[in-house]
């Protein structure tokens, strides 16, 4: 709980700073300082060689973008993924932000993705299966004519950053591992405006 609450506080801190002209490296530096001030450790920094605290993925980058010195431009949507290690446990959460004013088309993508997340969370109850979450996300996204990314999935979180079970954003009801009391998962809808394929 403590690590995840700190992740949420990082998002609140960063949200106020996201605007045209700011660089993702500036946001990244503030996030690292904030995490360390609260006694946490940035979970992504050094993970498989990743060089920064936050994954910052603008527009067509789905996830795992590396912060840089390019100023953010008006109308961009920016996925910010943050992980924290605290008290030997990991917290992990991403959110996609609007940089200034965005198009109605992009806003609709953000709205449907958030609705997909909520529908997935509603299925995350003891006794259900992973496939119930996956199915709920996929149905809502595809009903709105968006592509659901297949290669990247949500996952368990605990004493490791990525644990079993995998939590795909597509699937069939009643399939996959049963959800048990005490399990912590990152439900991560990754939805494309267009096709599901990525490279």
N, C-alpha and C positions, 0 to 999 in steps of 0.2 A: 504493500500500500504506500509506504513512504517513497519508494523509488518512482512509482507511477504518479504520485501526487507532485513530486518534483518535476517530472516530465510535463505535467499539466501547467505548472507554474512557469516553466521555460516557454511554453507556447504562449501563455498570456503576456510574458515579457516581450517576446519576439513580435507578436501580433501588432503591438503598438508602434513598432519600428519599421514595419514593411510598408514602403512607399517608393514611388519613382525616384531614381537617383541613388538609392542606397545599394551597396553591393552585398552579395551573399556572403562574402568573406567578413564584412563588418558585422553582419547578423550572427555569423558563426562565432566570431570572437566574443561577442556579448553573451551568447549562449554558454560558451565554455566558462567564462568568468562567473556567470550566474550559478551554474551547476556546482562549481568548486566552492563558491561562497556559502552554499547550503550544505557542504560536506559530501557532495556526490562526486562521482567520476564519470566523465563522458564515455558512454558504452561503445560508441562507434569508432572513436579515435584509436587507430592502430588495429582495429578488427579486420583481419584479412588484408592488412596494409592500407586500410582507408585512412586518409590523411587528416580528416577534420571531425568536428563534434557533431555537426548536422549534415544530413543528406538534403541537398537543395536542388529541386528538379523543376525547372520552369517549362511551361507549355507542353511540348510534345515529349519531353523526357518523362518517363513513367516514374522511376524511382532511382535511388542511389547516385544522384547527381552530385558532383564535387563543387563546393563553393569556389567562386572566383572573383576577380576584380571588375567584372562587367557591371555597370550600373543597371539596376532593374528598370524596365520600361513600363510606362503606363499601358494598362490593358493585358498584362501578363497574368497568368495564374501560376502560383508557386507552391509546389508541394514541399513541406518542411517535415522531415522525419527526425525524431529525437529519441535517443536512448540514454538511460542513466543506470549506473550501478551504485547501489546504496544498501547497506546492511546485508551484503552478500546476495542481493536479489536485483534482477533487472526490471526496469520499466521501459516501455517502447510504445510510441504513438506518433502517427503522422496526421497532418492536417493540410489542406490545400487552401491557400489564401489568394484573394484578389489584390493585385497591385494597382491602386487607383481605381478608375472606372473600367469595368470590363463589359464585353458585349453580352447581350441577352443569351446568345448561344452558349457562351462559356458559363454564364450564371446557371443556366439550365443543367449543364453537365455537373456543376458543383452540387446543385440541389438534388438531382437524381442520385448522385453518388452518396450523398449524406442520407437520403431516404433508404438507399440500399443497405447502408451500414445499420441503420435503425432496424430494418427488417431482419437483418442477420442477427443483431443483438437480441431481438425478440425470440429468436429460436435457440438462443444459448442458455438453455435450462437443463438441469440435471435430468438424465433419462433420454433426452433427445440425442441425435447423432450429428456428427460433423456435417454430413450431407444435407441435413435440414437447414443449417446455416447457409451452406453453399447454394442450395437450390433457391432460397428466398432472395439472395443477392442477385443471382443470375436472372431469375424471372423478372425482377423489377427493372434491372438495367436493360435487358433485351426488349422488354415491353416498350421501352422508351428509345429503342433503335440505337443503343450503344453497344460497343464490343467489349466483352469481358476478357481481360488478359488471362492467359492460361499458364504461362511459364513462371509467374511470380505469385506467391500465395502467402496467406497469413500463417501463423505458427503459435505453438506454445511458448510461454515465457516463464522463467523461474530463476534458478541458479545459473542457467545458461541463457544467452540472448535468444538463441533459436533452439527450441525443444520440440519434441513430438507433442501433439499431432500437427501435421500440416493442415491448414484451413484454406482450401481452394475457394475461389469466388464463383465456382460453377460446380454442378453436381446433381445428384439424385437424392430425394428424400429417403430417409431410413437407411442410408448407406454410411459406411465409415465408422470410426471409433465412437463409442458411447461417451457422452459428456458426464463426468463424475464430479461430485462435490470436491471443491478445493482446486480444480483445474483452472489455470489462468491461460487465456489465449489472446493473441492479437488478431482481431478480425480486420482485414485490410482490403476493402474493395478497391480494385484498380480497374477503372472503367475508361475506355477510349471513345472519343468522339469519332466514330468511324469503325474501322475493322479491329479485330481482336489481336492481330499479329503485331509483334514488336521485333526490334533487332538490337 
